[in-house]
Structures are given as C-alpha cells and as structure tokens.
Amino acid sequence: MHNTNHKKIKTIIMSLLITAFVLNIYALEVKLTNEVWNRYLLERKDGQTTKSQISLDRGYLTLEPTLNDQIKGRFTLDFFSSDKYNDGGGLKVKYGYLQFSKLLPVSENNLEIGLLKNYFGIVYDWEYPVIEKALEDKEKVVASADYGVAFTGLLPQGLGEYAFGIYNGEGYTKTQTKVNKNFAYLFNMRLIPIAGITLGGSLLTDRPGFIGLVRDTTTTTRAESVFKNVFDKRRAFSTVAKFAFGPIEVWGEYLKSYYDSTITKKVSGPNIPDTVTDISYIYKSHGYSVTPIISLSNLVNFDGELVLRFDYWDPNRDVRTYANFTTTLGFNYILIRSSSASPILTIQANWSRKFYKKEDPQVTDKKPEDQVGIQLKWKYNVTITN
C-alpha cells in the first residue's frame, strides 16, 4: 500500500509537469507554483498535553495557464498530513476553474466556472496572518472553496468589489451523492468609502431539500423506511470591516448562521397504519473575529508582523450550554520576499488560549485549552512563456 500510494503521487506530479508542458504549446504562459506549510502544534488542556506533532499541513501545487488575453485557468492540488490514510498523508483537489475576463463593457469583471473560491466574508482573501483559519472556515459555516459559478467585479473609481455566486453548497470535499438537489446562492459586496476603510457583507442562502432513503428493511409482514431531510433552510450572513492606516491593519467580522434540519420516519405495513414522525433541530450560531496586524518594517526596520486575534463563537444561541472565547498572539518573520515583494519564506509563531463560557449554571465547567504553533511557510513559482 505504501509503495502504491507513492507511485500514485509521483504519477500525479509527472502528469502535472507534462500538462504544464503541453499547455505551454497552446497557452501564452503557464505559471507553476508550489507552496508548503511545515507545522508544529502543541496542545494542552487541564495541565495535560493532548497533542504534540510535526506535520505537513498543506502542500499546494498549482498550474495557472493563460490561454489568451481574456481566458486563464487554475488547477490546485492540496497535499496534507493525515492519519486517515495508511501513509499518513492525503490529497485533495482545492481549485479547478476557468476565468473569463472583461465579458461586460464596464469596470473590470470576471466569470469563474468550476471549483473556485467561496466569495463569502473574509474566507476568500484570508492570508493567514495567524495559523488559524478564517472564522467561517474554522466554525464550518462555509468552506473556503466550492463547486459553482461566480461573477466578480470591481466597482468604478476604486469604490469596492462585488461577487454573485451559485454553488453546490457543500464545499470542495463533497461530490456526487453527497451533494444536495438545490444550489446555494451567494452575494458579496465590499465598499471603500475612503482610502484605508473597507466595509462590506455577504449573504448565503440555501434550501437543499435533500430527501434520501437511509434505511429500507423488508420482511413478510412489515416494510420500514426512514427518510432524512437535512438543512431544509440555511442562511449565513457576514459583515466585514477593514481599517488600514500606516503600519496598522485591523480586520473585523461578525458572522451569523442559521439552519434547520428535519428527520422524518415513515413506517408502513399490511397490519400497521401509516405513521409519520418528524424531529426538527434548529441551530442559530453567531460570533465575531477581530484581527489587528502591526507591521514592524517601518517601525524598527525589521520585516515582520505582530498579530492579535480575538474570536467569540456561540454554536447555538437557543441551547444554553457553552460559548467560547479564543485569544491568539502571533509573530511573523518574513525572511525572503520576491521581486514583487510577496513573501517567499515566512516563520510564524502563535500562542492561543480558548476559554469556555457557561450559559447554564447546571452544566459542568470546561477548562481552558492552550495551543502553541510554529509554522514554516515557503513557496516558489516558475513561469513558462511561449
């Protein structure tokens, strides 16, 4: 099994390189990018170490062919450490889409088709100033990528940006039978009223209407079927603010999510009257995240950043159990930059503490959880021109 998987990975990489070569024959240029996140995590709870491990958290391999002045593509594979697989690693497709530019005779606009970014909240442009994911991704409100179609554009005179999207709604790891019948619809808007201030919001609405047979047992006297209707209604709403003045940049987001789920059990048989039992669950989640970033390059002539992050999340406002607060202190040291000033090699160090707030005095106390993370992020790219 071990050798077989390694052969598969080698085959995939060789296929990508061959594809890059073939694309270069027909494309104006092909950009090949490799990005790797080597990470160490230490987690402690109640005075005990619960995790201490070194991992390859992400290994992105990307092809970006430019087919002509208006059409380009992106295909990204995501390699990662995981104990779900025999070799301690896994592989996912993260992006795979074509982008058509300037379809309308207005300001800059793009039509993207395929497996693409989820233009919701801050998840689509989150650049990981701390190791943790964006709040909506961390709390599994929306995935960072999904299968769909999105139309994006810039507002005139640099006033902001917008996006309309139609997605499967389940995220990039769900396909085929795990995808519900109806699409999820997304709208995103960012406005820049004055330089340095960005305000915006996103709305995602979904009514999957998935009804599938979960169990079917038949005997000579009785037939029983259980159907499940999941996420009959789903709404997610995000408001975003960004302030950037001098060496200080602050990201803020308020996130709200609502969905209901109904399980219907139907029993029938020759001697049993039809019965239908509905069990409904309603979840109303909300929270916020604030991330101040202080650039040190202009203050002490050091290419680094100090980062704070404050998260609050209540997974269900209608059920009084626990809400949680997480405080993160981070430091980023950028060792190498490219000629365009983008980071090539970065060391990240984070410390986080998660507190639990009891919403019901009858529930038991939960101890704080600590996490220490050190991450080495590095990448390189090669552009092949025709």
Salt bridges, closest charged atoms under 4 A:
ASP57 OD2 - ARG39 NH2 3.20
ASP57 OD2 - ARG58 NH1 3.92
ASP78 OD2 - ARG58 NE 3.20
ASP87 OD1 - HIS2 ND1 2.85
ASP125 OD2 - ARG190 NH1 2.97
GLU161 OE2 - ARG190 NH1 3.96
ASP206 OD2 - ARG234 NH2 3.01
GLU224 OE2 - ARG215 NH2 2.66
GLU224 OE1 - ARG222 NH2 2.94
ASP232 OD2 - ARG207 NH2 3.70
ASP303 OD2 - ARG337 NE 2.72
ASP311 OD2 - LYS138 NZ 2.99
ASP311 OD2 - ARG309 NH2 2.85
ASP318 OD2 - LYS284 NZ 3.98
ASP365 OD1 - LYS358 NZ 3.06
GLU369 OE2 - LYS45 NZ 3.57
ASP370 OD1 - ARG353 NE 2.73
